[in-house]
Amino acid sequence: MDEHAVLHCLITDDLGRVRDQVRAFASAAGFGGTRLDDVVLVVGEATANVLEHGSGSGSLLARIDPDGGLHIEVLDPAGTLTVERLRHHLTTRPRSPGRADSGSG
């Protein structure tokens, strides 16, 4: 893969499409196995957070650096997905009895 390769995706309700595009991009860059699965999992969580806790839409930018590292930015254009907002959400939301936080929504 070209070291200057870039992937740009819009974050919409079709998160499966975003995950598939990131999986294909990272795989073409040489990521595989558990490492690839971890990348896709993290992207899924981050993009879902934009929809659920942020502005409801956003974008993802992925690039490969010359050393083969993968850099992914998940952007919330409204700037509403902040550490403070997530922290507030985690400390104020009601918890269901017997349900462990899964981090999946």
N, C-alpha and C positions, 0 to 999 in steps of 0.2 A: 504494500500500500504506500502511496505517496506520502512522505512525511508532512506535507502541507495539506493533507486531506482534511476536510471539514464537513461536519454534518449539522444541518440546521433543521429543527422540527418545531412546528407549532404544537403547543400543548392544548389539546381539546379533550372532550369526553372519551375519545377513542384512544385510551392509554395503551391498549394492546398494540396499536400501530406504532406508537412512540417506542415502546419496548422492543418491538420487532426491528425497527430501524436501528436502534442502538445496538441490539444484539448482532445484526449483520455488520455494522460499522466496526464494532470492537473485534468481532471474529475475523474480519478482513485485516485488522491490524495485528493479529496474532494472539489475541486473547482466547482462551479456551477453558473447558472444564469448570471447576468451582470458581475460578477467578472471573470467568465470563458470567456465570450465574450471579455472582455477587454484584457485578456492575449493573446487570439488568434489574436486580432486586432494588438496589439503591436508587436507580433512576425511576423505577416504578413508585417507590415511596415518595421521592422528592417531587415528582410531577403530580402525584395524587394530592400532596400537600398544597400545591399551587391551586388546584381546583377546589379543594375543601376549605382551606384556611386563608388562601390568598385572594387574588382578584378574580379567579374563575377562568383565567386563560393566561397563557404565557408562552415562553419559547425555551428551547433547549439548544445549546451550542456545544458540540463535541469536536475535539481536535486531537491529533497525534503530534507529540513533540518529536524533535530529532532523535531523542534517546529511546523512543518507543513508548513513552508514557502517554496515558490517556487523560485528557482534561475535559471535564464536563461542567458546564454552567447551566443551571436552571434559573430562568429569569421570570420574576413576577413584575410585569410592567407598572402596576399600580404602586409597587413598593409596600404592599400590605403584608407580605409574608416576611415578618421580621422575627428575630429571636425573642424579643419581648412579647410579641403577640402569641407565638407558639408556647412560650413559657406560661403566659396567662391562661391560655386554653388548657394546657395540661394540668394546671393547678385548680381550675374552677369547674371543669366538666364533671358531671356526676358519673360515678363508676357503678357498673352493674355488679351485683353480688356474684362472686365466684368466677368473674371474668378477669383474666390477666390481660394487661395491655399487650397487644400484639404488634402495635406499630403499623397496622395495616388499615388504618382508617379511623 
